[in-house]
Amino acid sequence: MQSPFEPTLLFAQQKDREDELHSFRSRFFIPSVPTAPTSFAAPRDSIYFCGNSLGLQPRQAADFIRQELEDWQQLAIGGYLHARNPWLTYAQPLRQPLARMLGCLESEVTVMNALTVNLHLLLLTFYRPQSRYKILMEAGAFPSDQYAAETQVRWHGYDPDDAIIEIAPREGEKTLREEDILQSIDQHKDQLALVLFGGINYYTGQLFDIAAITTAAHKAGALAGFDLAHVTGNVPLQLHDWNVDFAVWCSYKYLNGGPGAVGSAYLHERHAGNKDMIRLGGWWGNEESTRFRMEKGFIPKPNAEGWAMSTAQVFNMVCLKASLALFEEAGIDRLRTKILLLTSYLHFLLQTLDNIRFHIITPAEPHRRGAQLSLYFEEHGKEIHRQMTDAGIIVDYREPGVIRVAPAPLYNSFEEVFRFYHILRQFQ
Ligand SMILES: Cc1ncc(COP(=O)(O)O)c(C=O)c1O
């Protein structure tokens, strides 16, 4: 079959003209390629394909911060009730846009803390080992998730070598087969307490079938939780309808919330609304009507916010608020459509390169990936990464041997994908 793509600049520029989301690029700061202090060359935009690590700054973020600084100057403590975005409820308007992306109810989302902290807090609720005590994960999960699982099982007195089951790709393969995941869940059904997976694996870029994994976990009598760091703002989900028990994510990748921005968590309504669920409490998770009575006795809110603990961290949420406004305008479905086109174009171009040797280890089927393609170099990966950096391309390198390339649909273009390929074509 003839490819719908062409390896030319004119083709890429035409695709940009057809792209309904192209104008969003101008609403972000694009980092320039560093020039030597003695250079008179005009600054030029880098090719930033690193939104899977740290998203770019929305231009309106500074105004959003300035507003909170002004309200703090003018109102001080009064800002909790009278700021233009009252700080007492600052997190609440962030929940609906996130719920739309993740396909869940607003009441199932809470914006708080950071990803690993939230993972631990939810494991305290959802990992309560008794006769079932094993956690099944993908081998090579993000290290923080591995450390969280390892230290949780130890906390409960188990040996991680026994209590954590890792599913690895088959010999000679780099990604997991869905049937192997489902089969492994079934195989361990007598002892399985929890299936804990990344939604997209950070290294391979493989998007897992969250619905199928959740169904299989439930059939095996276990719960299903996901780290959606690489999914949120990238792939639309249906967490509620898929019956996913819980999930956590960060806001500094595709969500453009800024370095170390606030994290979030999802708990299915059947858990979030259950006041008897075991958790660690703090006053921000307490019913608002009684929070300021300063009385004994924790009464959790009847939703995911019942897991919040501390005062809303306004300045850690403000850039996320600025960015979510852009997501609302663009719409996650249009973003997904663009991602599929951008990555398919990138995939097509990369396959025509024969001057450098690598394998694309991210699944070739578009429905099994998000915005990231992982290029695996058996040799010289670091050296190629250095050459890319010198050429003004910002991507990251992850041991062993992988360069991750992630065009983000809000600010990357087809022309950049073409230029990336064009630069690589000249490498020796
Ligand atoms: C998949 C994944 N999980 C967890 C983390 C760690 O998140 P945090 O440092 O916000 O706890 C990251 C960080 O990049 C990640 O990529």
The ligand as an SDF file (V2000), in Angstrom:
LIG
                    3D

 16 16  0  0  0  0  0  0  0  0999 V2000
    6.7390    6.9580   34.8760 C   0  0  0  0  0  0  0  0  0  0  0  0
    7.1960    7.8220   36.0080 C   0  0  0  0  0  0  0  0  0  0  0  0
    6.7990    7.5450   37.2600 N   0  0  0  0  0  0  0  0  0  0  0  0
    7.2010    8.2750   38.3130 C   0  0  0  0  0  0  0  0  0  0  0  0
    8.0420    9.3590   38.1470 C   0  0  0  0  0  0  0  0  0  0  0  0
    8.5000   10.1180   39.3580 C   0  0  0  0  0  0  0  0  0  0  0  0
    7.6060   11.1000   39.6980 O   0  0  0  0  0  0  0  0  0  0  0  0
    7.8570   12.1220   40.9190 P   0  0  0  0  0  0  0  0  0  0  0  0
    9.2960   12.5020   40.9020 O   0  0  0  0  0  0  0  0  0  0  0  0
    6.9750   13.2960   40.5570 O   0  0  0  0  0  0  0  0  0  0  0  0
    7.4580   11.4400   42.1510 O   0  0  0  0  0  0  0  0  0  0  0  0
    8.4600    9.7040   36.8560 C   0  0  0  0  0  0  0  0  0  0  0  0
    9.3600   10.8470   36.6580 C   0  0  0  0  0  0  0  0  0  0  0  0
    9.8060   11.1770   35.5810 O   0  0  0  0  0  0  0  0  0  0  0  0
    8.0470    8.9040   35.7690 C   0  0  0  0  0  0  0  0  0  0  0  0
    8.4700    9.1510   34.5120 O   0  0  0  0  0  0  0  0  0  0  0  0
  1  2  1  0
  2  3  1  0
  2 15  2  0
  3  4  2  0
  4  5  1  0
  5  6  1  0
  5 12  2  0
  6  7  1  0
  7  8  1  0
  8  9  2  0
  8 10  1  0
  8 11  1  0
 12 13  1  0
 12 15  1  0
 13 14  2  0
 15 16  1  0
M  END
$$$$
